C-alpha cells in the first residue's frame, strides 16, 4: 500500500487521524475508547489474564462497548472453538485475531441516501471498513477482511446482521468502482458524515484515466490500478450469493451497471503497447509518481514496460501496491478470470437481456484470460519443469518470484483457479516456498514468502496462513510447523502483524492489520473442518 514504517512512526503519523474518527458506537465520554493503533502495541497485563502458555499472550479485544460491530455468528464460533483448541496460546491468538475487523475496523454501517441527496435514506446497506492502521477503505482489503467471516455467514435481512455488513461492503464498493474503476482505496461515503483523511500521495502522483487527469480526493483516497481490486469485488459478490442465495442487492441496486463498468475498464487495459502501425496505443490508465522508490512509480512516462496482446489484462500495480515489472501479473489474471466465472452465475440468475449479454461477455473474457495464462504464463524452470511465472510481457520476458500478498501464485488453488494436485501448480508451490523464490525470507525466527514492499528478510505471516490453507500434507506436519512459526511472530502482543524479520521477532511492521488477523481465524475454522485433530495438539515446543 505504502512504504511500511516502524510501528512507532505509524503511531506518530496516524494518531491524529484516529483520534478524530471514533469507533462506532461512540461511548460516553467517561468511557472513551482507546485508540487501537496505540492499544495494539501494549500488553495490558493485569487487565485480563494472559494465556497460560509459553508465549503468555494478552487479550487484545477492546471492551464490549468499544467494539465497532457485533456478530452473534462470530462470537458463537469463538465460543465453539474454545474447548476444541487445546493450546492456550493458539486459542488466545484466535480469539484476538478472528474478530479484529468487527472489533476495530467497521468505521460506519448505515444506509444510502435516496438519489444521492442528503435527507431521505433508502434500504440500501452501506458500510465503511478501514484496513486497520490506515483510515481508508481498500477494495481488496475490505473484501478479504469481511470474507474472513464467510464460514459463519447466515442469511439475514436484519440491518445489524453479518449479512447486512457483507451487503454494505458490496454496495459501497459498487459505488466506488463506478466512480473510478482504476482506483483501489476510497474515502468514507458522505452518508457516514465521517471526516475525510488527507493522503499526501495525491500531490506526488500524476494519474490519467481515460484521458482525464487526477481524481476527486473527496471520494478517492488513492489511485493505483490493481486488477485484483476489481476481482475482489467479484469474489465477495459471488461468495455472498453462494452462501445466502440472496439475489436482492444484485437486482435492486447498481451491481449490474458496475460489472459493465468493470468490463469496459479492463478491456481498455488488454491492449498492446503499440498499434499495428507502430504508434503508442491509448491506455485506460497511466501513472507517474515522484518518489525515491522504484515500486511507487512506472516506466515510460506511466505506460509501463511494453506488452503485446495476450488476452490477459495489464495491471500497473500488484496487490502489495508495488508497481509491476511486466504488466501481465499472472496471479491477478488468475483471480480475475476465476471470479468472472463465478460472478456470471449471478448475472444469469438476474435473467434480464442486459445481464444475459454481460454474462456472455464475462464468459468469453475469462476464457481468453485463461488461454493467455496457459500460453504465456507457464514457463520451463531448469530444476522444477513447468511452473507459473509471476509476471510476463508476451514478448518472452518473465519475472520468476512469488509475493506474500493475495492473490499470489501460492493461492492459485485456494481461489479455485487450478486443482491443488495440478502438476504445474505443485511445481510452482515448491518454487514459491523455497530459496529458489527471490523473496523467500528465511532465518532462525520465521520462514515465509515476503516481497519487495518491505524488502528481503521480511516474511509475511499472511503467506504462512495461505501455506496452511493450501497444504495437503496428510501427516499434518507442514501445518504444525507453520502454526508454531506464526505463534512465534506476535512479539508477545497476540496479534498477526504484516511482516516479521526472519531473524528478529521484535522487528515487525503494522500492529493493526485487519486482513491478516481475520484470515488467521478463517484458517483455524478451515482446520476445524479438514484436520480437527491438529487443533487438539500442543504447540508449546
C-alpha positions as CSV (number, residue, x, y, z in Angstrom):
1,X,0.0,0.0,0.0
2,X,2.6,2.5,1.2
3,X,6.2,2.0,2.3
4,X,5.9,0.2,5.6
5,X,7.2,2.1,8.5
6,X,8.2,1.1,12.1
7,X,5.3,0.8,14.4
8,X,6.4,3.9,16.4
9,X,6.4,6.0,13.3
10,X,2.9,4.8,12.3
11,X,1.7,6.0,15.7
12,X,3.1,9.4,15.1
13,X,1.6,9.7,11.6
14,X,-1.8,8.2,12.2
15,X,-2.7,9.0,15.8
16,X,-4.2,12.4,14.9
17,X,-6.5,10.8,12.3
18,X,-7.6,8.1,14.6
19,X,-8.2,10.5,17.5
20,X,-10.7,12.4,15.2
21,X,-12.5,9.3,13.9
22,X,-14.1,7.5,16.8
23,X,-15.2,3.9,16.5
24,X,-18.9,3.1,16.3
25,X,-20.7,3.2,18.6
26,X,-19.1,6.3,20.3
27,X,-19.1,5.5,24.0
28,X,-20.0,8.0,26.7
29,X,-17.2,10.5,27.5
30,X,-16.4,8.7,30.8
31,X,-15.8,5.5,28.9
32,X,-13.9,7.0,25.9
33,X,-12.4,4.2,23.8
34,X,-8.6,3.8,23.4
35,X,-7.0,4.5,20.1
36,X,-6.5,1.0,18.8
37,X,-3.3,1.9,17.0
38,X,-1.9,2.5,20.5
39,X,-3.8,-0.3,22.2
40,X,-2.4,-3.0,19.8
41,X,1.2,-2.1,20.8
42,X,0.6,-2.8,24.5
43,X,0.2,-6.0,26.5
44,X,-2.4,-4.7,29.0
45,X,-1.0,-7.1,31.7
46,X,-3.2,-7.2,34.7
47,X,-6.5,-6.2,32.9
48,X,-7.2,-9.8,31.7
49,X,-5.2,-12.9,32.4
50,X,-2.6,-13.7,29.8
51,X,-2.8,-17.1,28.1
52,X,-1.2,-19.8,30.3
53,X,1.3,-20.9,27.6
54,X,5.0,-20.1,27.0
55,X,4.0,-17.0,24.9
56,X,1.7,-15.6,27.6
57,X,-0.3,-13.7,25.1
58,X,-2.5,-10.8,26.3
59,X,-6.2,-10.3,25.5
60,X,-6.3,-7.7,22.7
61,X,-10.0,-7.2,22.1
62,X,-11.5,-3.8,23.0
63,X,-14.1,-3.7,25.7
64,X,-17.6,-4.6,24.5
65,X,-18.8,-1.0,24.3
66,X,-15.8,0.0,22.2
67,X,-16.2,-2.7,19.6
68,X,-17.4,-1.4,16.2
69,X,-19.7,-4.2,15.1
70,X,-21.3,-7.3,16.7
71,X,-21.9,-10.6,15.1
72,X,-23.5,-13.5,17.0
73,X,-22.1,-15.9,14.4
74,X,-18.5,-14.8,15.1
75,X,-19.0,-14.8,18.9
76,X,-20.5,-18.2,18.6
77,X,-17.6,-19.5,16.6
78,X,-15.1,-18.3,19.2
79,X,-17.2,-19.9,22.0
80,X,-17.4,-23.2,20.0
81,X,-13.7,-23.3,19.3
82,X,-12.7,-22.7,22.9
83,X,-12.8,-26.3,24.0
84,X,-11.5,-27.6,20.7
85,X,-8.2,-25.6,20.6
86,X,-6.1,-27.2,23.3
87,X,-3.1,-25.0,23.0
88,X,-3.8,-21.9,25.2
89,X,-1.6,-19.6,23.1
90,X,-3.2,-20.7,19.8
91,X,-6.7,-20.1,21.2
92,X,-5.7,-16.7,22.5
93,X,-4.4,-15.7,19.2
94,X,-7.6,-17.0,17.5
95,X,-9.9,-15.1,19.9
96,X,-7.9,-11.9,19.4
97,X,-7.4,-12.1,15.6
98,X,-10.6,-13.5,14.2
99,X,-13.0,-10.7,15.3
100,X,-10.4,-8.0,14.8
101,X,-12.1,-6.3,11.9
102,X,-15.5,-6.3,13.6
103,X,-14.0,-5.1,16.8
104,X,-11.9,-2.3,15.4
105,X,-12.3,-1.5,11.7
106,X,-16.0,-1.1,10.9
107,X,-16.0,2.7,11.0
108,X,-19.6,3.0,9.9
109,X,-22.6,1.0,8.9
110,X,-25.8,2.6,7.6
111,X,-27.9,3.2,4.5
112,X,-27.6,5.1,1.2
113,X,-29.4,8.4,0.6
114,X,-32.2,8.5,-1.9
115,X,-30.8,9.8,-5.2
116,X,-27.5,10.5,-3.5
117,X,-29.0,13.6,-1.8
118,X,-28.8,14.2,1.9
119,X,-32.1,13.7,3.7
120,X,-34.1,10.5,2.9
121,X,-32.5,7.2,3.4
122,X,-33.2,4.1,1.3
123,X,-32.9,0.4,2.4
124,X,-29.6,0.0,0.6
125,X,-27.0,-1.2,3.1
126,X,-23.6,0.7,3.1
127,X,-20.5,0.0,5.2
128,X,-17.1,1.7,5.5
129,X,-14.4,-0.7,6.6
130,X,-10.8,0.5,7.1
131,X,-7.7,-1.6,6.7
132,X,-6.7,-1.1,10.4
133,X,-4.0,1.5,10.8
134,X,-4.7,3.3,7.6
135,X,-8.0,5.2,7.8
136,X,-9.3,4.4,4.3
137,X,-11.2,1.6,2.6
138,X,-9.2,-0.6,0.2
139,X,-11.3,-2.6,-2.2
140,X,-9.1,-5.7,-1.8
141,X,-8.5,-5.4,2.0
142,X,-12.1,-4.7,2.9
143,X,-13.4,-7.6,0.8
144,X,-10.9,-10.0,2.3
145,X,-11.5,-8.7,5.8
146,X,-15.2,-9.4,5.6
147,X,-14.7,-12.7,3.6
148,X,-12.9,-14.0,6.7
149,X,-16.4,-14.4,8.2
150,X,-17.8,-16.3,5.2
151,X,-17.6,-19.7,7.0
152,X,-20.1,-18.4,9.6
153,X,-22.3,-16.3,7.4
154,X,-26.0,-16.8,7.7
155,X,-28.8,-15.3,5.5
156,X,-30.5,-12.4,7.3
157,X,-32.5,-9.3,6.4
158,X,-31.6,-7.7,9.8
159,X,-29.8,-4.4,9.1
160,X,-27.4,-5.1,12.0
161,X,-26.5,-8.7,10.9
162,X,-23.3,-10.0,9.5
163,X,-25.1,-10.5,6.2
164,X,-26.0,-6.8,6.2
165,X,-22.3,-6.0,6.7
166,X,-21.5,-8.1,3.6
167,X,-24.2,-6.3,1.6
168,X,-22.9,-2.9,2.9
169,X,-19.4,-3.6,1.6
170,X,-20.6,-4.9,-1.7
171,X,-22.9,-1.9,-2.2
172,X,-20.3,0.7,-1.2
173,X,-17.6,-0.9,-3.4
174,X,-20.1,-0.9,-6.3
175,X,-20.4,2.8,-5.8
176,X,-16.7,3.4,-5.6
177,X,-15.9,1.3,-8.7
178,X,-18.5,3.3,-10.8
179,X,-16.7,6.5,-9.7
180,X,-13.2,5.5,-10.6
181,X,-12.7,1.8,-11.7
182,X,-8.9,2.1,-11.8
183,X,-8.6,3.2,-8.2
184,X,-8.1,1.0,-5.2
185,X,-8.7,3.0,-2.0
186,X,-11.6,5.3,-1.1
187,X,-12.9,7.8,1.4
188,X,-15.9,7.4,3.7
189,X,-19.3,7.8,1.9
190,X,-21.0,11.1,2.5
191,X,-23.9,9.4,4.4
192,X,-21.4,8.4,7.1
193,X,-20.5,12.1,7.9
194,X,-17.1,10.9,8.8
195,X,-14.2,13.3,8.3
196,X,-12.1,12.8,5.2
197,X,-8.4,11.9,5.8
198,X,-5.8,13.6,3.6
199,X,-3.4,11.5,1.5
200,X,-0.2,13.2,0.6
201,X,0.3,10.7,-2.3
202,X,-2.2,12.8,-4.3
203,X,0.4,15.6,-4.6
204,X,3.1,13.1,-5.6
205,X,1.4,11.1,-8.3
206,X,0.1,12.1,-11.7
207,X,-2.8,9.8,-12.7
208,X,-4.6,9.7,-16.1
209,X,-7.8,7.7,-16.5
210,X,-9.5,7.6,-19.9
211,X,-7.5,10.7,-20.8
212,X,-8.6,12.7,-17.7
213,X,-6.1,13.9,-15.2
214,X,-6.5,13.2,-11.5
215,X,-9.4,12.1,-9.3
216,X,-11.7,13.6,-6.7
217,X,-10.0,13.5,-3.3
218,X,-13.3,13.8,-1.5
219,X,-14.3,10.3,-2.9
220,X,-11.0,8.6,-3.7
221,X,-8.2,8.2,-1.2
222,X,-5.6,6.7,-3.5
223,X,-5.5,5.6,-7.1
224,X,-3.3,2.7,-8.2
225,X,-4.6,0.4,-10.9
226,X,-4.6,-3.1,-9.4
227,X,-6.6,-5.7,-11.2
228,X,-7.1,-7.7,-8.1
229,X,-9.2,-4.9,-6.6
230,X,-11.9,-5.5,-9.1
231,X,-11.5,-9.2,-8.8
232,X,-12.1,-8.9,-5.0
233,X,-15.4,-7.2,-5.7
234,X,-16.5,-10.0,-7.9
235,X,-15.3,-12.5,-5.3
236,X,-17.2,-11.0,-2.4
237,X,-20.3,-10.7,-4.6
238,X,-20.3,-14.3,-5.7
239,X,-19.3,-15.7,-2.3
240,X,-22.1,-13.8,-0.6
241,X,-24.6,-15.0,-3.2
242,X,-23.4,-18.6,-3.0
243,X,-23.6,-18.6,0.8
244,X,-27.0,-16.9,1.2
245,X,-28.9,-17.3,-2.1
246,X,-29.8,-13.6,-1.7
247,X,-30.0,-12.0,-5.2
248,X,-31.8,-8.9,-3.9
249,X,-28.9,-6.5,-3.7
250,X,-27.7,-7.5,-7.1
251,X,-31.0,-7.0,-8.8
252,X,-32.2,-3.9,-6.9
253,X,-29.2,-1.6,-6.9
254,X,-26.3,-0.8,-9.3
255,X,-24.4,-4.1,-9.3
256,X,-25.2,-4.9,-12.9
257,X,-24.1,-1.5,-14.1
258,X,-20.9,-1.7,-12.0
259,X,-19.9,-5.0,-13.6
260,X,-20.3,-3.4,-17.0
261,X,-18.0,-0.6,-15.9
262,X,-15.5,-3.2,-14.8
263,X,-15.6,-5.0,-18.1
264,X,-15.2,-1.8,-20.0
265,X,-12.3,-0.7,-17.8
266,X,-10.3,-3.9,-18.1
267,X,-11.0,-4.1,-21.8
268,X,-9.1,-0.8,-22.1
269,X,-6.2,-2.5,-20.3
270,X,-5.9,-5.5,-22.5
271,X,-4.4,-3.6,-25.4
272,X,-0.9,-4.0,-26.6
273,X,1.5,-1.1,-26.1
274,X,1.8,-0.5,-29.9
275,X,-0.8,-0.2,-32.6
276,X,-0.5,-2.1,-35.8
277,X,1.3,0.8,-37.5
278,X,3.8,1.3,-34.6
279,X,2.2,4.2,-32.7
280,X,1.5,4.1,-28.9
281,X,-1.9,2.7,-28.3
282,X,-4.3,4.5,-25.9
283,X,-4.3,3.2,-22.4
284,X,-7.1,3.4,-19.9
285,X,-4.8,4.2,-17.0
286,X,-1.3,5.7,-16.6
287,X,0.5,6.9,-13.5
288,X,3.8,8.6,-12.7
289,X,4.9,9.0,-9.2
290,X,7.5,11.4,-7.8
291,X,9.3,9.1,-5.4
292,X,12.7,7.6,-4.4
293,X,11.2,4.1,-4.5
294,X,11.0,2.2,-7.8
295,X,8.0,0.3,-6.7
296,X,5.9,3.5,-6.3
297,X,6.1,4.6,-10.0
298,X,6.1,3.2,-13.5
299,X,8.4,3.4,-16.5
300,X,7.9,5.1,-19.9
301,X,6.0,8.1,-18.5
302,X,3.4,6.0,-16.9
303,X,2.8,3.4,-19.6
304,X,4.9,0.7,-18.0
305,X,7.1,-1.7,-19.9
306,X,5.8,-2.7,-23.3
307,X,3.5,-5.7,-23.8
308,X,1.9,-7.5,-26.7
309,X,-1.8,-8.6,-26.8
310,X,-2.2,-11.9,-25.0
311,X,-5.8,-11.9,-23.9
312,X,-4.7,-11.1,-20.4
313,X,-5.2,-7.8,-18.6
314,X,-2.4,-5.4,-17.7
315,X,-2.1,-4.4,-14.1
316,X,0.1,-1.4,-13.3
317,X,0.4,-2.4,-9.7
318,X,0.4,-5.6,-7.6
319,X,-1.8,-6.4,-4.6
320,X,1.1,-5.2,-2.5
321,X,0.6,-1.7,-4.1
322,X,4.0,-2.1,-5.7
323,X,4.5,-1.4,-9.4
324,X,4.7,-4.4,-11.7
325,X,7.8,-5.1,-13.7
326,X,6.0,-6.8,-16.5
327,X,2.3,-5.8,-16.7
328,X,0.7,-9.2,-17.1
329,X,0.6,-10.1,-13.5
330,X,-0.3,-13.8,-13.5
331,X,-1.9,-14.2,-10.0
332,X,-4.2,-11.2,-10.6
333,X,-5.3,-12.5,-14.0
334,X,-5.9,-15.9,-12.5
335,X,-8.1,-14.3,-9.8
336,X,-10.0,-12.1,-12.3
337,X,-10.7,-15.0,-14.6
338,X,-11.9,-17.2,-11.8
339,X,-14.3,-14.7,-10.3
340,X,-15.6,-13.7,-13.7
341,X,-16.7,-17.3,-13.9
342,X,-18.4,-17.4,-10.5
343,X,-20.0,-13.9,-10.7
344,X,-21.5,-14.6,-14.1
345,X,-23.9,-17.1,-12.3
346,X,-25.4,-14.0,-10.6
347,X,-25.8,-12.4,-14.0
348,X,-27.5,-15.4,-15.3
349,X,-29.9,-15.7,-12.4
350,X,-30.8,-12.0,-12.7
351,X,-32.0,-13.0,-16.1
352,X,-32.6,-9.8,-18.0
353,X,-31.5,-9.1,-21.5
354,X,-28.7,-6.9,-20.2
355,X,-27.5,-9.4,-17.6
356,X,-27.5,-12.2,-20.2
357,X,-25.4,-10.2,-22.6
358,X,-23.0,-9.3,-19.8
359,X,-22.7,-12.9,-18.6
360,X,-21.7,-14.0,-22.1
361,X,-19.1,-11.3,-22.3
362,X,-17.8,-12.4,-18.9
363,X,-17.5,-16.0,-20.0
364,X,-15.7,-15.1,-23.2
365,X,-13.2,-12.8,-21.4
366,X,-12.5,-15.4,-18.7
367,X,-11.8,-18.0,-21.4
368,X,-9.4,-15.6,-23.2
369,X,-7.5,-14.8,-20.0
370,X,-7.1,-18.5,-19.2
371,X,-5.8,-19.2,-22.7
372,X,-3.3,-16.3,-22.3
373,X,-2.1,-17.6,-19.0
374,X,-1.6,-21.1,-20.4
375,X,0.2,-19.8,-23.5
376,X,2.4,-17.1,-22.0
377,X,2.3,-17.6,-18.2
378,X,3.7,-21.2,-17.9
379,X,7.5,-21.4,-18.3
380,X,10.1,-24.1,-18.0
381,X,12.1,-23.9,-14.9
382,X,15.6,-25.6,-15.1
383,X,15.1,-27.6,-11.9
384,X,11.3,-28.0,-11.5
385,X,9.9,-28.2,-15.0
386,X,6.7,-26.3,-15.8
387,X,5.8,-23.5,-13.4
388,X,3.7,-20.4,-13.5
389,X,5.6,-17.2,-13.9
390,X,4.7,-14.2,-11.7
391,X,4.7,-11.6,-14.4
392,X,5.2,-11.7,-18.2
393,X,5.0,-9.3,-21.1
394,X,4.1,-11.6,-24.0
395,X,7.5,-10.9,-25.7
396,X,9.2,-13.7,-23.7
397,X,10.3,-11.7,-20.7
398,X,9.3,-13.2,-17.4
399,X,9.6,-12.4,-13.7
400,X,10.0,-15.6,-11.6
401,X,9.1,-14.9,-7.9
402,X,6.1,-15.0,-5.6
403,X,4.8,-12.3,-3.3
404,X,3.1,-12.8,0.0
405,X,0.1,-10.6,-0.8
406,X,-3.1,-12.1,-2.3
407,X,-3.6,-13.1,-4.9
408,X,-0.3,-15.0,-5.1
409,X,0.8,-17.9,-7.1
410,X,0.7,-19.9,-3.9
411,X,-3.0,-19.1,-3.5
412,X,-4.0,-20.3,-7.1
413,X,-5.5,-23.5,-5.8
414,X,-7.2,-21.8,-2.8
415,X,-9.1,-19.5,-5.1
416,X,-10.1,-22.4,-7.3
417,X,-8.2,-21.4,-10.4
418,X,-6.4,-24.7,-10.6
419,X,-6.8,-28.1,-8.8
420,X,-4.5,-28.4,-5.9
421,X,-3.0,-31.5,-7.5
422,X,-2.3,-29.8,-10.8
423,X,1.3,-30.6,-11.7
424,X,2.2,-27.0,-12.7
425,X,0.7,-25.7,-9.5
426,X,2.6,-28.2,-7.4
427,X,5.8,-27.3,-9.1
428,X,5.0,-23.6,-8.6
429,X,4.2,-24.2,-4.9
430,X,7.5,-25.9,-4.4
431,X,9.3,-23.0,-6.1
432,X,7.4,-20.3,-4.0
433,X,8.2,-22.0,-0.7
434,X,11.9,-22.3,-1.3
435,X,15.1,-20.3,-1.7
436,X,14.5,-20.5,-5.5
437,X,12.0,-17.7,-4.8
438,X,14.0,-14.5,-4.5
439,X,11.5,-13.2,-1.9
440,X,11.6,-16.3,0.3
441,X,12.5,-14.9,3.8
442,X,14.3,-17.5,5.9
443,X,16.1,-17.4,9.2
444,X,16.1,-18.6,12.8
445,X,12.8,-16.9,13.7
446,X,10.5,-17.2,10.7
447,X,10.4,-18.7,7.2
448,X,7.8,-17.4,4.8
449,X,7.2,-15.6,1.5
450,X,7.9,-11.9,1.6
451,X,8.1,-9.3,-1.1
452,X,9.6,-6.0,-2.2
453,X,7.1,-4.0,-0.3
454,X,9.0,-4.4,2.9
455,X,12.1,-5.9,1.4
456,X,14.2,-9.0,1.8
457,X,14.3,-11.0,5.1
458,X,10.7,-9.8,5.9
459,X,8.3,-12.7,5.9
460,X,4.6,-12.2,5.9
461,X,2.5,-14.2,8.4
462,X,-0.3,-13.9,5.8
463,X,1.8,-16.1,3.5
464,X,2.2,-18.6,6.3
465,X,-1.6,-18.7,6.7
466,X,-2.0,-19.3,2.9
467,X,0.6,-22.1,3.2
468,X,-1.6,-23.8,5.7
469,X,-4.8,-23.3,3.7
470,X,-3.2,-24.8,0.6
471,X,-1.4,-27.7,2.4
472,X,-2.4,-31.2,1.5
473,X,0.2,-32.9,3.7
474,X,-1.7,-35.8,5.1
475,X,0.6,-36.1,8.0
476,X,-0.2,-32.6,9.1
477,X,3.5,-31.8,9.7
478,X,3.6,-28.9,7.4
479,X,0.7,-27.3,9.2
480,X,2.1,-28.0,12.6
481,X,5.4,-26.3,11.7
482,X,3.6,-23.3,10.3
483,X,1.4,-22.9,13.4
484,X,4.4,-22.9,15.6
485,X,6.1,-20.3,13.5
486,X,3.1,-18.0,13.4
487,X,2.8,-18.2,17.2
488,X,6.4,-17.0,17.4
489,X,5.7,-13.9,15.3
490,X,3.5,-11.7,17.6
491,X,6.2,-10.3,19.8
492,X,4.1,-11.2,22.8
493,X,1.3,-8.9,21.6
494,X,-1.2,-11.6,20.5
495,X,-2.0,-10.2,17.0
496,X,-0.9,-11.0,13.5
497,X,1.5,-8.5,12.1
498,X,2.1,-7.5,8.5
499,X,5.7,-8.6,8.3
500,X,8.3,-10.1,10.7
501,X,12.1,-10.1,10.3
502,X,13.1,-13.7,9.7
503,X,16.0,-13.2,12.2
504,X,14.3,-10.9,14.8
505,X,10.7,-11.4,16.1
506,X,10.8,-7.9,17.6
507,X,11.3,-6.3,14.2
508,X,7.8,-6.2,12.7
509,X,5.5,-3.8,10.7
510,X,1.9,-2.8,11.3
511,X,0.5,-3.5,14.7
512,X,-3.1,-3.3,13.4
513,X,-3.6,-5.2,10.1
514,X,-7.2,-6.4,9.9
515,X,-6.9,-8.6,6.8
516,X,-4.2,-10.9,8.2
517,X,-5.9,-11.2,11.6
518,X,-9.2,-12.2,10.1
519,X,-7.6,-14.7,7.7
520,X,-5.9,-16.4,10.6
521,X,-9.3,-17.0,12.1
522,X,-10.6,-18.2,8.8
523,X,-7.7,-20.7,8.6
524,X,-8.5,-22.0,12.1
525,X,-12.1,-22.7,11.0
526,X,-10.8,-24.4,8.0
527,X,-8.7,-26.7,10.1
528,X,-11.7,-27.4,12.3
529,X,-13.3,-28.9,9.2
530,X,-10.3,-30.5,7.5
531,X,-8.0,-31.6,10.3
532,X,-9.6,-31.0,13.7
533,X,-7.1,-33.2,15.4
534,X,-4.4,-30.6,14.8
535,X,-6.4,-28.2,17.0
536,X,-6.3,-30.6,19.8
537,X,-2.5,-30.7,19.9
538,X,0.0,-28.6,21.8
539,X,2.4,-26.1,20.1
540,X,4.4,-25.2,23.1
541,X,7.6,-26.9,21.9
